[in-house]
Amino acid sequence: MLETSARLLRLLALLQSRRDWQGSELADELQISPRTVRRDVDRLRELGYPVNATTGSFGGYRLGAGAELPPLLLDDNEAVAVAAALRTNAVTGLEEVSLRALLKLEQVLPSRLRHRVSALQHVESVPRDSVAPALDPELLSTLAAACRDSDTIRFDYNSHDGTPSRRRVEPHRLVNWGRRWYLVAWDCDKADWRSFRVDRIVPPRPPFGPRFTPRDFDATTYVASSSSAAAWRVQARILVHAPADAVAARISPAVGTVEAVDDLSCVLVTGADTVETMAVWIGMLGYDFEVTSPPELVAHVRTLAARYARAVQD
């Protein structure tokens, strides 16, 4: 039988591993009596852990949400997975916060796991073309809660030219697209869907409300269609001599949208940080295309065409 302190940690890990536990199941897992389970649950409550009793046919115990973040118990693989995610895929706009969390985690890792995590330093990540706007974690949490609870919110919003405006919206979803976070919401005053860059939102202040009935809407597709090209320094509409379905199957929604012209051609609305990148990328589509704008892209494609032609001269 485990000592009391070790048993309490094991009990806490079990309660964190799934939503509901019957007392008899916990007793079997810990190899103790149901009476000892009840005593150990009381000890956890005295330590500040909100262990709730559940009723009904299932009955038993459930770890509730507390006012403070309790210690989180992870097994070896879970700890390495969290460290890997923080090191190689820090949350967009929250890179500094992600790094602090990683440092805290690495400080408490046992040596056998610290060695596994340190190996991740040799993993290369593809650098971003530009730095993501900094985000306020509390703001992100507030918006996520409003989406979850279907609460109408009001906030000040700074447009791309710095012009402020007051918005009253029904928040639908938060979408992480490219290097930015967007709030997709129904604008109550404009009676239409809108996407708002989170880094331009002034944190709303409670009280929130009233509650609204959520609408059925594809937030990710909406952000893709309205933001994919707008996020790039160079934007273009490319006529591609191929069916829209065929072109759409070869690209990610993150880099462009496809508009059908007829059965054999379509327009690709896309963008890139440089004309050099865009010229190479559209050449890899595998279809004939026509470029009419912007002028700098047209000039660069002509330069590439002449260079490739010289490369194959007899």
Secondary structure, 3 states (H helix, E strand, C coil): CCCHHHHHHHHHHHHHHCCCECHHHHHHHHCCCHHHHHHHHHHHHHCCCCEEEECCCCCEEEECCCCCCCCCCCCHHHHHHHHHHHHHCCCCCCHHHHHHHHHHHHHHCCHHHHHHHHHHHHCCCCCCCCCCCCCCHHHHHHHHHHHHHCECEEEEEECCCCCEEEEEEEEEEEEEECCEEEEEEEECCCCEEEEEEHHHECCCCCCCCCECCCCCCCHHHHHHHHHCCCCCCEEEEEEECCCHHHHHCCCCCCCEEEEEEECCEEEEEEEECCHHHHHHHHHCCCCCEEECCCHHHHHHHHHHHHHHHHHCCC
